[in-house]
Amino acid sequence: MALSKTLLLAIVLAPLFGAVVAGLFRNQVGRVGAAGVTIAGVALSCVLSFYVLYQLAWGGAATFNENLYTWFQVGHYSAHVGFMVDRLTAMMMVVVTFVSLMVHIYTIGYMAEDDGFQRFFSYIALFTFSMLMLVMSNNFLQLFFGWEAVGLVSYLLIGFWFKRPSAIFANLKAFLVNRVGDFGFILGIAGVLLWFGSLDYAQVFAATTDPAAATRTVEIFAGHPWSVATIVCICLFIGAMGKSAQVPLHVWLPDSMEGPTPISALIHAATMVTAGIFMVARMSPLFELSETALTFVLVIGATTALFTGLIGVVQNDIKRVVAYSTLSQLGYMTVALGVSAYAGGVYHLMTHAFFKALLFLGAGSVIVAMHHEQDMRYMGGLRKYMPITWITMWLGSLALAGTPGFAGFYSKDAIIEAVGESHRAGASYAYFCVMAGVFVTALYSFRLLYMTFHGKERFVVGHGKHAAHQGNDDEHAPQEEVGHEPGHLDHPPHESPWVITLPLVLLAIPSVLVGWTTIGPMLFGDWFGAAIRVSEHNDVLRELGHEFHGPLAMLLHGFTQAPFWLAFAGFAVATWIWLFNPGIADKAKQALRPLYNVLANKYWVDELYQAVFARGGVALGRGLWKGGDVGVIDGALVNGSTAAVARFAQVVRWLQSGYLYHYAFAMILGLIALLGGVWWVTHATL
């Protein structure tokens, strides 16, 4: 049975149609029309994506790989728009469209009072279209189109509130950092074209089976051969480092919180940041040719998993805590890719998409209730006001912390076990990072819950800047650097409307159950088939599969393993400090001031980039302007040439005396010089 070309086109074009109508005809369709047409388009795409997944997994449908349109042809090379839809693609389509649909519904409530209501719906529908084009592509050129399209739309969405200087700074930061990654990515694509003579996935992947593909070298410097596979794969992964925010190209992702909360959920859960993880998994036949490239991937992912998670422990902005959680979890996915557990990486991508979207949307629900206050030090005690948000965020946090039975447990523990099974260079370092990251994840997750929903109420209801805060004798208390008077609400906080709470409930369900139902076939079976290719000596998941006896056995076994006890330790520490003894947090902050400063300043990476690249770029530009433009071009060439003409004219003007005997004398001297020259040449020749 073959998948329908019309069906696949409908999946891609339905969100695009909604984006066009909501964006270009927003005045004609109004708010209701813009929301209706985009939600209908994404809902149709979601339903059809589930149908495609069903057909591929249980309906006997074969992988679809077909070109639909010839874009251009140059010589023997032709560029096409086409789709490759296998089980890996279908899983991504379901994740993207389902999370996007939840975000669309949620946006009705969250953006209800925003003047850019229709524009926002247009952007998020366009975001969905761009991501679908990326994951469904069957060639590198279309992949690059989707890659750049998600980057463009994320730029528009991060800077959606374009009257805020902080939003403009954040979207420019995201745009510029991703240009660095995309430069490496396009070099990798060019290397693929040079290496294989094609950008079509099927042809490239087929060519990697040739034993000579792994041994081909190129001399970038004379006498120093480099593996072509290593160069190409590292360049491709640099692109993934930008999109999926891996160290050191991670700095844009926390600042993306300047956009509205719904887009934070969409970027962090299902679209932009997952593109890099998906790309590396899709390129598994290429990456399996280079142990060096995989080691590079492994070390970068491990560093990101631990060190960005540590920053989340000291954040007070509720959205930024979740943002640094995303960075850390992306590191876990990258670690899985680095040990050739590609299925584990995309499996964690899937489970993470549900509970991370839940956490972001839950944070947005809290922000709405708190009149757009985001500082957790001004919250507390919200569970009695927002029971649905409280329960769903607990479920999402339990999944994030890897609590046995929840979705995050199955995917995260599988990654940790895969790293422990691997013998690749850097695996020991990665194992330490992912194990330590378990404690850190639980610590910041439960800290967020306690500071937001439990303990004293650190806000007041009423007007007036002299109203007092409660509980300001501990670390939760407002600090002077906040610079404003938050915590004053016109009325008590209350549960969000159903358009906000319904997506929370629907996302909480897979956050709890999806791991239980899918881990067997997706990780330890042959569910992905030929979509993911792993060399026999690298197949750590196959080795783990020998010890897998079902989700229940894994759940029970999980209670005896180190990751559970590390997570429990993080939970215990967070409970002891932020629930029962909040004053300890402030004392620990003072005692560990040097460490706190390192984490609060995010290792000073932003300052380094500002000093070296931003100011360095400005200094270089100013030097080229003053030295090159003003000094050489304007000074020496333009103004210098005119000055030389003026000086020469001044000399010539002195010779023009107006006396006849001066001119006659000059003519005689010239004649003598001419005759002397002729005589010298004649005699010198003889």
Stockholm file with secondary structure:
# STOCKHOLM 1.0

chainA/1-686         MALSKTLLLAIVLAPLFGAVVAGLFRNQVGRVGAAGVTIAGVALSCVLSFYVLYQLAWGGAATFNENLYTWFQVGHYSAHVGFMVDRLTAMMMVVVTFVSLMVHIYTIGYMAEDDGFQRFFSYIALFTFSMLMLVMSNNFLQLFFGWEAVGLVSYLLIGFWFKRPSAIFANLKAFLVNRVGDFGFILGIAGVLLWFGSLDYAQVFAATTDPAAATRTVEIFAGHPWSVATIVCICLFIGAMGKSAQVPLHVWLPDSMEGPTPISALIHAATMVTAGIFMVARMSPLFELSETALTFVLVIGATTALFTGLIGVVQNDIKRVVAYSTLSQLGYMTVALGVSAYAGGVYHLMTHAFFKALLFLGAGSVIVAMHHEQDMRYMGGLRKYMPITWITMWLGSLALAGTPGFAGFYSKDAIIEAVGESHRAGASYAYFCVMAGVFVTALYSFRLLYMTFHGKERFVVGHGKHAAHQGNDDEHAPQEEVGHEPGHLDHPPHESPWVITLPLVLLAIPSVLVGWTTIGPMLFGDWFGAAIRVSEHNDVLRELGHEFHGPLAMLLHGFTQAPFWLAFAGFAVATWIWLFNPGIADKAKQALRPLYNVLANKYWVDELYQAVFARGGVALGRGLWKGGDVGVIDGALVNGSTAAVARFAQVVRWLQSGYLYHYAFAMILGLIALLGGVWWVTHATL
#=GR chainA/1-686 SS CCCCHHHHHHHHHHHHHHHHHHHHSHHHHHHHHHHHHHHHHHHHHHHHHHHHHHHHHTSCCCCEEEEEEEEEEETTEEEEEEEEECHHHHHHHHHHHHHHHHHHHHHHHHTTTCTTHHHHHHHHHHHHHHHHHHHHBSBHHHHHHHHHHHHHHHHHHHTSSTTSHHHHHHHHHHHHHHHHHHHHHHHHHHHHHHHHSCCBHHHHHHHTTSGGGGTCEEEEETTEEEEHHHHHHHHHHHHHHHHTTCTTSCTHHHHGGGSCHHHHHHHHHTSHHHHHHHHHHHTHHHHTTCHHHHHHHHHHHHHHHHHHHHHHTTCCBHHHHHHHHHHHHHHHHHHHHHTTCHHHHHHHHHHHHHHHHHHHHHHHHHHHHTTTCCBGGGCCCGGGTCHHHHHHHHHHHHHHTTCTTSHHHHHHHHHHHHHHHCCSTTHHHHHHHHHHHHHHHHHHHHHHHHHHHSSSCCCEESCCTTCCCSSTTSTTSCCGGGCSCCCEESSCCCCCCHHHHHHHHHHHHHHHHHHHHHHHHHHHSSSSGGGSCCCGGGCHHHHHHTTCCCHHHHHHHHTTSHHHHHHHHHHHHHIIIIIICTHHHHHHHHHTHHHHHHHHTGGGHHHHHIIIIIHHHHHHHHHIIIIIIIIIIIIIIIIHHHHHHHHHHHHHHHHCCCCHHHHHHHHHHHHHHHHHHHHHHHHHHC
#=GC SS_cons         CCCCHHHHHHHHHHHHHHHHHHHHSHHHHHHHHHHHHHHHHHHHHHHHHHHHHHHHHTSCCCCEEEEEEEEEEETTEEEEEEEEECHHHHHHHHHHHHHHHHHHHHHHHHTTTCTTHHHHHHHHHHHHHHHHHHHHBSBHHHHHHHHHHHHHHHHHHHTSSTTSHHHHHHHHHHHHHHHHHHHHHHHHHHHHHHHHSCCBHHHHHHHTTSGGGGTCEEEEETTEEEEHHHHHHHHHHHHHHHHTTCTTSCTHHHHGGGSCHHHHHHHHHTSHHHHHHHHHHHTHHHHTTCHHHHHHHHHHHHHHHHHHHHHHTTCCBHHHHHHHHHHHHHHHHHHHHHTTCHHHHHHHHHHHHHHHHHHHHHHHHHHHHTTTCCBGGGCCCGGGTCHHHHHHHHHHHHHHTTCTTSHHHHHHHHHHHHHHHCCSTTHHHHHHHHHHHHHHHHHHHHHHHHHHHSSSCCCEESCCTTCCCSSTTSTTSCCGGGCSCCCEESSCCCCCCHHHHHHHHHHHHHHHHHHHHHHHHHHHSSSSGGGSCCCGGGCHHHHHHTTCCCHHHHHHHHTTSHHHHHHHHHHHHHIIIIIICTHHHHHHHHHTHHHHHHHHTGGGHHHHHIIIIIHHHHHHHHHIIIIIIIIIIIIIIIIHHHHHHHHHHHHHHHHCCCCHHHHHHHHHHHHHHHHHHHHHHHHHHC
//
